[in-house]
Amino acid sequence: MCTWFYAEKATLSPIITKAQQLPLSNIIRNTMSRSAEMSGNIRPTDMAAVFATYIK
């Protein structure tokens, strides 16, 4: 069973643009041979941004 998610492209675009410029982003894209383009629909096989917070 799989689940799709939707992320509003216009809202997340500035954050995703910054994340795509990080060196780790290139390594992940090259290793997985996947595009980092975002359409809004996030499928189980798509790369997706993950937001995490650190609370000490």
Secondary structure by P-SEA (a helix, b strand, c coil): cbbbbbcccccaaaaaaaaaacaaaaaaaaaacccccccccccccbbbbbbbbbcc
